[in-house]
Amino acid sequence: ASGRVRTMQLGTRQECIGSSWRVSGAYQDGAREFARRRPRLARRLLGVAKRLAGS
């Protein structure tokens, strides 16, 4: 019984990771579209995002 519970937890964790990948993909598409229109502001936001990702 304990083995079955463990695989269930693993499955839900992988689902969470998968959905977050989808969200980040959509966000990157939006950021790319935004960068095409407002390059200077987008560059500044990108710098902030990189700093946040690095910490």
Protein Blocks (a to p, Z undefined) as FASTA:
>chain_A
ZZmmmmmmmmmmmmmmmmmmmmmmmmmmmmmmmmmmmmmlmmmmmmmmmmmmmZZ
